Amino acid sequence: MNTRIETAPGSLYLADTHEVSNLSSELCNYNLYTEDPALREAVQREGGQWAERELTEFGQLTGSADYLELGQLANKFQPEYDTHDRFGHRIDLVKFHPAYHQLMKTSIEHGLHASPWTAPGPGAHVARAARTYMHTQVEAGHGCPITMTFAAVPTLRLQPELASVWEPKITARVYDPRNVPVEQKQGVTIGMAMTEKQGGSDVRTNSTRAYPIGTGGPGQAYELVGHKYFVSAPMCDAFLVLAQAPGGLSCFLLPRWRPDGSKNPMQVLRLKKKMGNASNASSETELRGALAWMVGEEGRGVRNIIEMVSMTRFDCMIGSSAGMRMAASQALHHCAVRSAFGKVLNQQPLMQNVLADLALESEAALTLTMRMARAMDNRADEHEDLLVRLVTAVGKYWICKRTPGHAYEAMECIGGSGVMEDSMMPRLYREAPVNAIWEGSGNVQCLDVLRALSKTPAVLEAFFTEVARAKGAHPALDSFVATLAADLKDLRDFEYRARDVVDRMALAMQASLLVRHAPAFVSDAFCHSRLTQVGHHNYGTLPRGVDAAAIIARATPVKP
């Protein structure tokens, strides 16, 4: 018997349960330079205008879909460590995904590790900072060895005979990741090994000992015995290390291989299990008679390495500013597409308040960072040198501290999709605290500000001279600076109230720069929200009268 089954209309398409609509899209295939007005203006203003064409090309590369994917892959497939090869030889080898190597290769071939040293001049640090800012938006972890390689040069130059051998290979635009002696390489990377279990940032408590092989002294060979609790990028070719010599804490250059081709016994115990910075290998090591050469005067290790620390702290400013920019870009892009309750999100007043606030924080961070890049380009000028000595610590403290909350707020703008691991936002969020802790935590930066004020009082005059260049342009700023100046006349209990004072120093400098250089709708919003409101507020509490739509339009990246 034949049975006829009637088919209801549409039943052939039961798999199509709904129409996919009102969704965002990947932010990719856009130019990270040309779609960032605040960055372009800062480059022009601070002396890097000669690099415009190169930066535009670099922005196109780093904003492409394929290139942005490298950041995701380098973090998904994390470093793996082998102590020995299969025949039993000690190798201390960290293996990385090819995406990591591509990011390293791009950084080095574009001079992110060395260009201000190989081509110094007006805007050299500015152009390098702009490239680093864009590349860090793609992926932050690989920036650790790039930063340390960049920052090592001033310290190595304290020992000319070492610098003459190492600097040409450090500054070469050649990436060679092989685990082989430096003599077999054209290009090398440099790491650092400072901190130990018992002291952390208090490196004067280091217990690692340095034993002279011969007469000892600057440039001479020693063997180091001890441990280092945080060694980032253990696959670097050499490391700047602090150890106790007979004459006190001193700085040393320790290569991964000895000149005779044998493995130097700087042995990796394990890789660190970090919440962020996943693409970058960080390790614990033991030094079991590792051969190293003293850099600079014996007993002056901290002073000899301070220039390296200053440079790495500056790169923390760049990195955190970059994290803010990418987080803001992700939120702004999403909210320009997604609708809710009948309106596109970035047209809704409350969301506008949040987005504009995030954009303000991002632009202020970048503006201060690029001003410091110009100061580094002009350290022969006393005013600029004094700014570097003080404001690097102020900026590193403030910008890095602000980044975690900024990343979270941007994630909330995106909503549930922003929490998904196939989104960039979880990576940005996990990365956000790293720079605030690395190279000296917030308290350490504040104590460095106090040290600078005590040892070199002229830094404070330079600070207020710089801030005063906006005097009379905004009443809120004038009032804020007057109160700050009064509070800084008495340093007796500065250590106790240091965070409050350094917070306000950072805000005063950012506000001054924005009042002088940013559109009025940006600087007015920043001054009224940061300088006149009392106490801490969440993002999205901008006062009445702010042109949020203009701020959002300025900051939103647009794909062609």
C-alpha positions as CSV (number, residue, x, y, z in Angstrom):
1,M,0.0,0.0,0.0
2,N,1.4,3.4,-1.0
3,T,1.2,6.1,1.6
4,R,1.6,9.7,0.5
5,I,3.2,12.0,3.0
6,E,2.4,15.7,2.6
7,T,5.3,18.0,3.0
8,A,4.7,21.3,4.8
9,P,5.9,24.4,3.1
10,G,9.6,25.1,4.0
11,S,10.2,21.6,5.5
12,L,13.0,21.0,3.0
13,Y,14.9,23.8,4.7
14,L,14.6,22.7,8.3
15,A,18.4,22.9,8.8
16,D,18.1,26.7,8.3
17,T,16.9,27.6,11.7
18,H,17.6,31.3,11.6
19,E,19.2,34.1,9.6
20,V,22.7,35.2,10.8
21,S,22.5,38.9,11.2
22,N,23.5,41.9,13.3
23,L,26.9,40.5,14.0
24,S,30.3,42.2,14.1
25,S,33.2,41.1,11.9
26,E,36.9,40.7,12.3
27,L,38.8,43.9,12.5
28,C,41.5,43.2,9.9
29,N,42.8,44.3,6.5
30,Y,43.1,47.9,7.6
31,N,46.1,50.2,8.0
32,L,47.2,50.5,11.6
33,Y,48.9,53.8,10.8
34,T,46.7,55.7,8.5
35,E,43.6,54.7,10.5
36,D,45.1,56.1,13.7
37,P,44.9,60.0,13.6
38,A,46.5,60.3,17.1
39,L,49.5,58.3,16.0
40,R,50.0,60.1,12.7
41,E,49.8,63.5,14.4
42,A,52.2,62.4,17.1
43,V,54.8,61.1,14.6
44,Q,54.6,64.4,12.7
45,R,54.7,66.6,15.8
46,E,57.6,64.8,17.6
47,G,60.0,64.7,14.7
48,G,59.3,61.4,12.8
49,Q,57.7,62.8,9.7
50,W,60.5,61.6,7.5
51,A,59.4,58.0,8.2
52,E,55.8,58.6,7.0
53,R,56.0,56.3,3.9
54,E,57.7,53.5,5.8
55,L,55.2,53.7,8.7
56,T,52.3,53.7,6.2
57,E,53.7,50.5,4.6
58,F,54.3,49.0,8.0
59,G,50.7,49.8,9.1
60,Q,49.4,48.1,6.0
61,L,51.4,45.0,6.8
62,T,50.5,44.7,10.4
63,G,46.8,45.3,9.8
64,S,46.4,42.6,7.3
65,A,44.4,39.5,8.2
66,D,47.2,37.1,7.6
67,Y,49.6,39.1,9.7
68,L,47.2,39.5,12.6
69,E,46.7,35.8,12.6
70,L,50.3,35.3,13.5
71,G,49.6,36.8,16.9
72,Q,46.8,34.4,17.6
73,L,49.0,31.4,16.5
74,A,52.0,32.4,18.5
75,N,49.9,32.4,21.6
76,K,47.9,29.3,20.9
77,F,51.0,27.2,20.3
78,Q,53.2,28.1,23.2
79,P,56.9,27.5,23.7
80,E,58.1,24.0,24.6
81,Y,61.3,23.3,26.4
82,D,63.8,20.4,26.0
83,T,66.7,20.0,28.5
84,H,68.6,17.4,26.4
85,D,68.6,16.1,22.9
86,R,67.7,12.4,22.3
87,F,71.3,11.4,22.6
88,G,71.6,12.9,26.1
89,H,73.5,16.1,25.3
90,R,72.4,19.2,27.4
91,I,70.8,21.7,24.9
92,D,68.5,23.9,26.9
93,L,66.4,24.4,23.8
94,V,63.1,26.3,23.7
95,K,61.0,25.6,20.6
96,F,58.6,28.1,19.2
97,H,55.8,28.1,16.6
98,P,56.7,29.4,13.2
99,A,54.4,32.4,13.8
100,Y,56.6,33.5,16.7
101,H,59.7,33.3,14.5
102,Q,57.9,35.4,11.8
103,L,57.1,38.1,14.3
104,M,60.7,38.2,15.5
105,K,62.0,38.3,11.9
106,T,59.7,41.2,11.0
107,S,60.7,43.1,14.1
108,I,64.4,42.7,13.5
109,E,64.3,43.3,9.7
110,H,62.4,46.6,10.4
111,G,64.9,47.7,13.0
112,L,62.6,47.6,16.1
113,H,65.6,46.1,18.0
114,A,68.2,48.7,17.0
115,S,67.3,51.5,14.6
116,P,68.0,54.4,16.9
117,W,71.5,53.1,17.4
118,T,72.3,52.3,13.8
119,A,70.6,55.5,12.4
120,P,70.5,58.1,15.2
121,G,69.1,61.5,14.6
122,P,66.0,63.5,14.8
123,G,62.9,61.3,15.2
124,A,64.8,58.0,15.4
125,H,63.2,56.9,18.6
126,V,59.9,58.4,17.5
127,A,59.8,56.3,14.3
128,R,60.9,53.2,16.2
129,A,58.3,53.8,18.9
130,A,55.6,54.1,16.2
131,R,56.6,50.8,14.6
132,T,56.8,49.1,17.9
133,Y,53.3,50.5,18.8
134,M,51.8,49.0,15.7
135,H,53.6,45.6,15.9
136,T,52.7,45.2,19.6
137,Q,49.1,45.5,18.7
138,V,49.5,42.3,16.6
139,E,51.3,40.4,19.4
140,A,53.0,41.6,22.6
141,G,55.0,38.6,23.9
142,H,57.7,38.5,21.2
143,G,58.4,42.1,22.1
144,C,60.3,41.0,25.2
145,P,63.5,39.8,23.5
146,I,63.2,42.7,21.0
147,T,63.1,45.2,23.8
148,M,65.9,43.7,25.7
149,T,68.1,43.6,22.6
150,F,67.3,47.2,21.9
151,A,68.0,48.3,25.5
152,A,71.2,46.4,25.9
153,V,73.3,48.6,23.6
154,P,73.8,51.6,26.0
155,T,75.0,49.3,28.8
156,L,77.3,47.4,26.6
157,R,78.9,50.6,25.3
158,L,80.2,51.1,28.9
159,Q,82.7,48.3,28.0
160,P,84.0,49.3,24.5
161,E,86.0,46.1,23.8
162,L,82.9,44.0,24.4
163,A,80.7,46.4,22.4
164,S,83.0,46.2,19.5
165,V,82.5,42.5,19.2
166,W,78.8,42.3,20.1
167,E,77.2,45.5,18.9
168,P,77.5,44.8,15.1
169,K,75.7,41.5,15.6
170,I,73.1,43.0,18.0
171,T,72.2,45.8,15.6
172,A,72.3,43.7,12.4
173,R,68.9,43.3,10.8
174,V,69.3,39.5,10.7
175,Y,67.2,37.1,12.7
176,D,68.9,33.8,13.4
177,P,67.1,31.6,16.0
178,R,69.5,28.7,15.8
179,N,70.9,27.4,19.1
180,V,74.6,27.8,18.1
181,P,77.6,29.8,19.2
182,V,77.6,33.6,18.4
183,E,80.6,33.1,16.2
184,Q,78.3,31.2,13.7
185,K,75.7,34.0,13.6
186,Q,75.4,37.3,11.8
187,G,72.6,38.6,14.1
188,V,72.0,37.9,17.8
189,T,69.5,38.8,20.5
190,I,70.2,39.9,24.1
191,G,68.3,39.0,27.2
192,M,68.7,39.9,30.9
193,A,68.8,38.0,34.1
194,M,68.5,40.2,37.1
195,T,66.1,39.0,39.8
196,E,66.4,36.2,42.2
197,K,63.9,34.4,44.6
198,Q,64.9,36.2,47.7
199,G,64.8,39.8,46.4
200,G,62.8,40.3,43.3
201,S,63.2,44.0,42.5
202,D,65.6,44.4,45.4
203,V,68.5,43.3,43.3
204,R,71.0,44.4,45.9
205,T,70.1,41.2,47.8
206,N,71.2,39.0,44.9
207,S,73.3,36.0,46.1
208,T,74.8,34.9,42.7
209,R,78.5,35.1,43.0
210,A,81.1,36.1,40.4
211,Y,84.6,34.6,40.7
212,P,87.3,36.2,38.6
213,I,89.2,33.8,36.4
214,G,92.3,36.0,36.3
215,T,93.0,39.5,37.5
216,G,89.3,40.5,37.4
217,G,87.9,44.0,36.7
218,P,86.0,45.6,33.9
219,G,86.0,43.6,30.7
220,Q,87.6,40.6,32.4
221,A,86.2,37.0,32.6
222,Y,84.4,35.6,35.6
223,E,82.5,32.4,36.4
224,L,79.1,32.9,37.9
225,V,77.4,30.6,40.4
226,G,73.9,31.1,41.6
227,H,70.3,31.3,40.2
228,K,68.0,33.7,38.4
229,Y,64.3,33.4,39.1
230,F,63.0,35.3,36.0
231,V,64.9,35.0,32.8
232,S,62.7,36.1,29.9
233,A,63.5,34.8,26.4
234,P,66.1,32.2,27.4
235,M,66.9,31.5,23.8
236,C,68.7,34.9,23.5
237,D,72.3,34.6,22.6
238,A,73.6,36.4,25.6
239,F,72.3,38.0,28.8
240,L,73.1,41.0,30.9
241,V,73.4,39.6,34.5
242,L,73.8,41.0,37.9
243,A,76.1,39.1,40.3
244,Q,78.1,39.8,43.5
245,A,81.8,40.3,42.6
246,P,84.5,40.7,45.2
247,G,83.9,44.5,44.9
248,G,80.1,44.4,45.1
249,L,77.1,43.9,42.8
250,S,78.3,44.1,39.2
251,C,77.0,43.8,35.7
252,F,78.1,40.9,33.4
253,L,77.6,39.8,29.8
254,L,76.9,36.0,29.8
255,P,76.7,34.2,26.4
256,R,74.8,31.0,25.9
257,W,77.9,29.3,24.5
258,R,81.5,29.5,25.5
259,P,84.1,30.6,22.9
260,D,85.4,27.1,22.6
261,G,82.0,26.0,21.4
262,S,80.9,24.2,24.5
263,K,77.5,24.9,26.2
264,N,77.8,27.6,28.9
265,P,76.3,26.2,32.1
266,M,73.4,28.6,32.4
267,Q,70.9,25.8,32.7
268,V,67.2,26.3,32.4
269,L,65.2,24.6,35.1
270,R,61.7,25.1,33.8
271,L,59.6,27.6,31.8
272,K,57.3,29.8,33.8
273,K,53.5,29.1,33.8
274,K,52.2,32.6,33.1
275,M,48.7,33.9,32.9
276,G,49.7,36.1,29.9
277,N,52.6,36.8,27.7
278,A,52.2,33.2,26.5
279,S,54.1,33.4,23.3
280,N,57.3,34.5,25.1
281,A,59.3,31.9,27.1
282,S,60.2,33.0,30.6
283,S,62.3,30.7,32.7
284,E,64.1,29.9,36.0
285,T,67.8,29.2,35.6
286,E,70.9,28.1,37.5
287,L,74.4,29.3,36.8
288,R,76.8,26.6,37.5
289,G,80.1,28.3,36.7
290,A,78.8,30.2,33.7
291,L,81.4,32.2,31.9
292,A,80.7,35.9,31.7
293,W,82.5,39.2,31.2
294,M,82.2,42.2,33.5
295,V,80.6,45.3,32.0
296,G,81.5,48.6,33.5
297,E,83.0,49.3,36.9
298,E,83.0,46.6,39.6
299,G,80.5,47.2,42.3
300,R,78.4,49.6,40.1
301,G,76.1,47.0,38.6
302,V,72.8,48.8,39.2
303,R,74.1,52.1,37.9
304,N,75.7,50.4,34.9
305,I,72.5,48.7,33.9
306,I,70.2,51.7,34.6
307,E,70.2,52.8,31.0
308,M,69.0,49.4,29.9
309,V,66.2,49.6,32.5
310,S,65.2,53.1,31.4
311,M,64.8,51.8,27.8
312,T,62.9,48.7,28.8
313,R,60.6,50.8,30.9
314,F,60.0,53.1,28.0
315,D,59.0,50.1,25.9
316,C,56.6,49.1,28.7
317,M,54.9,52.5,28.0
318,I,54.8,51.7,24.3
319,G,53.5,48.2,24.9
320,S,50.7,49.2,27.2
321,S,49.7,52.1,25.0
322,A,49.5,49.7,22.1
323,G,47.4,47.3,24.2
324,M,45.0,50.2,24.9
325,R,44.8,51.1,21.3
326,M,44.0,47.6,20.1
327,A,41.4,47.1,22.9
328,A,39.8,50.4,22.0
329,S,39.9,49.6,18.3
330,Q,38.2,46.2,18.9
331,A,35.4,47.8,21.0
332,L,34.9,50.8,18.6
333,H,34.8,48.5,15.6
334,H,32.3,46.2,17.2
335,C,30.0,49.0,18.4
336,A,30.1,50.6,15.0
337,V,28.4,47.5,13.5
338,R,26.4,45.9,16.3
339,S,22.8,47.1,17.0
340,A,20.8,46.7,20.2
341,F,17.4,48.0,21.2
342,G,16.9,49.5,17.8
343,K,20.1,51.5,17.5
344,V,23.7,50.9,16.5
345,L,25.7,50.7,19.8
346,N,27.9,53.6,19.1
347,Q,24.9,55.8,18.6
348,Q,23.5,55.1,22.1
349,P,24.4,57.8,24.7
350,L,25.6,55.5,27.5
351,M,27.7,53.4,25.2
352,Q,29.1,56.6,23.6
353,N,30.2,57.7,27.0
354,V,32.1,54.5,27.6
355,L,33.6,54.3,24.1
356,A,34.7,58.0,24.2
357,D,36.3,57.5,27.6
358,L,38.3,54.5,26.4
359,A,39.4,56.4,23.4
360,L,40.5,59.3,25.6
361,E,42.6,57.0,27.8
362,S,44.2,55.5,24.7
363,E,45.1,58.8,23.1
364,A,46.5,60.3,26.3
365,A,48.7,57.2,26.8
366,L,50.1,57.4,23.2
367,T,50.6,61.2,23.4
368,L,52.7,60.9,26.5
369,T,54.7,58.0,25.1
370,M,55.5,59.7,21.9
371,R,56.6,62.9,23.7
372,M,59.0,60.7,25.7
373,A,60.3,59.3,22.4
374,R,61.2,62.8,21.3
375,A,62.9,63.4,24.6
376,M,65.0,60.3,24.1
377,D,66.0,61.6,20.6
378,N,67.3,64.8,22.2
379,R,69.0,63.9,25.4
380,A,71.9,66.2,24.6
381,D,69.4,68.9,25.6
382,E,69.3,69.2,29.4
383,H,65.6,69.7,29.6
384,E,64.9,66.6,27.5
385,D,67.3,64.5,29.5
386,L,65.7,65.6,32.8
387,L,62.3,64.6,31.4
388,V,63.6,61.2,30.5
389,R,65.0,60.7,34.0
390,L,61.7,61.6,35.7
391,V,58.8,61.1,33.3
392,T,59.8,57.6,32.1
393,A,59.0,56.3,35.7
394,V,55.9,58.5,35.9
395,G,54.6,57.3,32.5
396,K,55.6,53.7,33.0
397,Y,53.7,53.6,36.3
398,W,50.5,55.4,35.1
399,I,50.0,54.0,31.6
400,C,50.8,50.4,32.6
401,K,48.5,50.7,35.7
402,R,45.6,51.9,33.6
403,T,45.8,49.2,31.0
404,P,44.1,46.2,32.8
405,G,40.9,48.1,33.6
406,H,40.9,49.5,30.1
407,A,41.1,46.1,28.5
408,Y,38.3,44.8,30.7
409,E,36.0,47.7,29.8
410,A,36.7,47.2,26.1
411,M,35.9,43.5,26.5
412,E,32.6,44.4,28.2
413,C,31.6,46.6,25.3
414,I,31.9,43.6,23.0
415,G,29.9,41.4,25.4
416,G,29.9,37.6,25.5
417,S,31.8,37.4,22.2
418,G,34.6,39.3,23.7
419,V,35.2,36.6,26.3
420,M,35.6,33.8,23.7
421,E,39.1,32.5,23.3
422,D,38.8,32.8,19.5
423,S,38.6,36.5,20.0
424,M,41.6,38.8,20.6
425,M,40.2,40.2,23.8
426,P,41.1,37.5,26.2
427,R,44.7,37.7,25.1
428,L,44.7,41.5,25.5
429,Y,43.2,41.1,28.9
430,R,45.7,38.6,30.1
431,E,48.6,40.6,28.7
432,A,47.4,43.8,30.3
433,P,49.0,43.4,33.8
434,V,52.4,42.3,32.5
435,N,54.0,45.6,31.9
436,A,52.8,47.0,35.2
437,I,54.8,44.3,37.0
438,W,57.8,43.8,34.6
439,E,60.7,46.2,34.9
440,G,59.6,47.4,38.3
441,S,56.1,47.3,39.8
442,G,54.1,50.4,40.5
443,N,55.6,51.0,43.9
444,V,59.1,50.7,42.5
445,Q,58.3,53.3,39.9
446,C,57.0,55.7,42.5
447,L,60.1,55.1,44.6
448,D,62.2,55.9,41.5
449,V,60.3,59.2,41.2
450,L,61.2,60.0,44.8
451,R,64.8,59.1,44.2
452,A,65.0,61.3,41.1
453,L,63.4,64.2,43.0
454,S,65.8,63.8,45.9
455,K,69.0,63.2,43.9
456,T,68.3,65.6,41.0
457,P,65.9,68.4,42.1
458,A,66.2,69.9,38.6
459,V,63.9,67.2,37.2
460,L,61.0,68.7,39.0
461,E,61.7,72.1,37.5
462,A,61.9,70.5,34.0
463,F,58.6,68.7,34.7
464,F,56.7,71.9,35.6
465,T,58.4,73.8,32.7
466,E,57.0,71.2,30.3
467,V,53.5,71.2,31.9
468,A,53.5,75.0,31.9
469,R,53.7,75.2,28.1
470,A,49.9,74.8,28.3
471,K,49.5,77.4,31.0
472,G,46.4,79.6,30.5
473,A,44.9,77.3,27.8
474,H,42.6,75.5,30.1
475,P,41.4,76.6,33.6
476,A,41.0,73.1,34.9
477,L,44.6,72.3,34.1
478,D,45.9,75.5,35.6
479,S,44.1,74.8,38.9
480,F,45.2,71.1,38.9
481,V,48.8,72.0,38.3
482,A,48.8,74.7,41.0
483,T,47.6,72.2,43.6
484,L,50.1,69.6,42.5
485,A,53.0,72.1,42.7
486,A,52.0,73.0,46.3
487,D,51.9,69.4,47.3
488,L,55.3,68.7,45.8
489,K,57.0,71.5,47.9
490,D,57.2,69.2,50.9
491,L,58.7,65.7,50.2
492,R,58.8,64.6,53.9
493,D,56.1,61.9,53.7
494,F,56.3,61.5,49.9
495,E,56.8,57.7,50.1
496,Y,53.5,57.2,51.9
497,R,51.5,59.4,49.4
498,A,53.6,58.7,46.3
499,R,51.0,56.9,44.3
500,D,48.6,59.8,44.7
501,V,51.2,62.4,43.7
502,V,52.6,60.3,40.7
503,D,49.0,59.8,39.5
504,R,48.5,63.5,39.4
505,M,51.9,64.1,37.8
506,A,50.9,61.7,35.0
507,L,47.5,63.4,34.5
508,A,49.1,66.9,34.5
509,M,51.6,65.9,31.8
510,Q,49.0,64.1,29.7
511,A,46.5,67.0,30.0
512,S,49.2,69.5,29.1
513,L,50.2,67.6,26.0
514,L,46.6,67.1,24.9
515,V,45.7,70.8,25.5
516,R,48.6,71.8,23.3
517,H,48.2,69.2,20.5
518,A,44.9,67.4,20.4
519,P,41.6,68.7,19.0
520,A,39.7,70.7,21.6
521,F,36.9,68.1,21.9
522,V,39.6,65.6,23.1
523,S,41.5,67.9,25.5
524,D,38.4,69.4,27.0
525,A,36.9,66.0,27.7
526,F,40.1,64.8,29.2
527,C,40.6,67.8,31.5
528,H,37.0,67.9,32.7
529,S,36.8,64.1,33.3
530,R,40.3,63.6,34.8
531,L,41.2,66.9,36.5
532,T,37.9,68.1,38.0
533,Q,36.1,65.0,39.1
534,V,37.0,63.9,42.6
535,G,38.0,60.3,43.3
536,H,38.1,57.3,41.1
537,H,35.4,56.6,38.5
538,N,34.7,53.7,36.2
539,Y,35.0,54.3,32.5
540,G,31.8,55.8,31.0
541,T,31.5,58.6,33.5
542,L,32.4,61.5,31.3
543,P,30.6,64.7,32.3
544,R,28.0,66.6,30.4
545,G,29.1,68.7,27.4
546,V,31.6,66.2,26.0
547,D,31.5,65.7,22.3
548,A,31.5,61.9,22.6
549,A,30.5,61.3,18.9
550,A,33.5,63.3,17.7
551,I,35.9,61.5,19.9
552,I,34.5,58.1,18.8
553,A,34.7,59.1,15.1
554,R,38.4,60.2,15.5
555,A,39.4,56.9,17.2
556,T,37.4,54.3,15.2
557,P,39.5,52.5,12.6
558,V,37.8,52.1,9.3
559,K,38.5,49.2,6.9
560,P,38.8,50.3,3.2
